[in-house]
Amino acid sequence: DVKVTQSSRYLVKRTGEKVFLECVQDMDHENMFWYRQDPGLGLRLIYFSYDVKMKEKGDIPEGYSVSREKKERFSLILESASTNQTSMYLCASSLAGAVLLEKLFFGSGTQLSVL
Amino acid sequence: DQQVKQNSPSLSVQEGRISILNCDYTNSMFDYFLWYKKYPAEGPTFLISISSIKDKNEDGRFTVFLNKSAKHLSLHIVPSQPGDSAVYFCAASSEFSSNTGKLIFGQGTTLQVKP
């Protein structure tokens, strides 16, 4: 079974702090994604990466950056956390290839609270 | 601008009856549609998909219908079971022929199936 592991289930940070959210997948997937889930807004794509050291902005990249130095690891960075970044963050991965679109595997999520 | 919309935040049905979850989209370039299911404290998991060349896809108790002219799709669950109680996300992609696997998600509908 594919496993996507997010390093923390709950995280509490203060405004202005630099925050790192880590995600690791164990199935050699090329694509990795960061989403945030908010009530009434659903899942919104922050950044994605289709290869090591490659990154693409999603729909809401402002205030975030990412790092993909190794194929299995995709990090989301909040340079200076703000209260409007309080959210559930979901990491996902998939193999490259259109026919495998449904094979998007999610981690369990990190609930981040910024105080 | 929400390209994929689930206008009903919640739905409650009796066990054994039909559940119908609706989804509308605005981008005519979308050519692949998926439904994901999410339980609390877990990541979303793939449920069923449909490509734009079809108008129906069935998998056991789950059927997805696509009406391209109306830019509308629906998920039917028959018969509904208490274990189906979850948040259901509609998702769409305009990149069926690409490798990035980028999905646009709706806001989600919380389904409650009462015993």
Interface residues (C-beta under 8 A of the other chain):
Chain A: V4 E30 N31 F33 Y35 G40 L41 G42 L43 R44 L45 F48 Y50 E56 G58 D59 L90 A92 S94 A96 G97 A98 L100 L101 E102 K103 L104 F105 F106 G107 S108 G109
Chain B: V4 Q6 P9 Y32 L34 A41 E42 G43 P44 T45 F46 S49 F89 A91 S93 E95 F96 S97 S98 N99 T100 G101 K102 L103 I104 F105 G106 Q107 G108
